[in-house]
Amino acid sequence: MVRPLALTGRRRRVALAAVLTGILLGGPRSTAQAPAADPARLLNMLLDRAATTASGTYAVTTSAVTLESSALPIVVQADVMRGAEQTIRTAIVLGGTMAQPYVAGVRVLAPATAPGTPPRVAGDAIGTGPAGAMRLVREFTLPPGQYEVHAAVGQAGGGGAIVTLHKFQLSVPDIWRGPLAVTPVVLGDAVAAVPRASGTRPFEFEPTALTPAASDRFAQSGSVHAAFRIYNWTPDDSVKPDVAVEYVFYQRSERGPRFFNKMKPQRLHADTVGAAFAPADGAVTAGMTVPLMSFPFGEFELIVRVTDNRNKQSAERRVEFSVVP
């Protein structure tokens, strides 16, 4: 008979690591027989398995890994910024609501360099945290390109653990040169004013700091906050932009997406970006807050379209979310 894991704090995480290590090393073991493993070793094993495992939530015991009927959802988002010496900083945040302390990991995979070879690992990170709202942020330096992000989050449950695997497609634009570029749209639970500081910090879209959402499910009684950055816009003589931003919402159904509504376009130019605008950062930050009381329950897609009014280039981003009671 397998006993529930009735431990707390570090002992709980070590026991959880031991259970999963025994499974992933290829055979049933009791918790007493399984070797202890640190979070780094555990997460590397989980993410190695993630490459050939579908996204989902799994019940993990010492004898089986089975798909759970009730999901433990997590959401993965990214913010892209300029770094030193023309590098690109990419901050990835894992969001979720954890009933117990958790261990989590992120692996960023770049396309294979040759046919028949596996994708190469462009970045790895792990972390642990307490029960409650999870917002685990890890930053990577990535060149422009297309990536697949694998995230794994585990916590004790029943006679073993509940483990969620999630895969996320990430497009990192060239934000130093080339055509108009829009970074991924970040959805947030809350916003707050922040003073201007030297350098750029993830999820701060000056003069606003965004708290990344712990879920992609938003209450109809609340609001959804969205923010992103615009690069490679055409400056005028005063090094100010002139871009227009459209926000269009589609509701998803079995018949496909259908238009729901759109916001009045934003115009970001010398008169609206404000005196504090710093062209040296290269970024025009944009975003909006939308009350959801007029949205029915269901799944939605927000399409953000940005147009540079000086050279007529356009770029867009898409992000999905749900409206719930």
Disulfide bonds with the S-S distance in Angstrom:
none
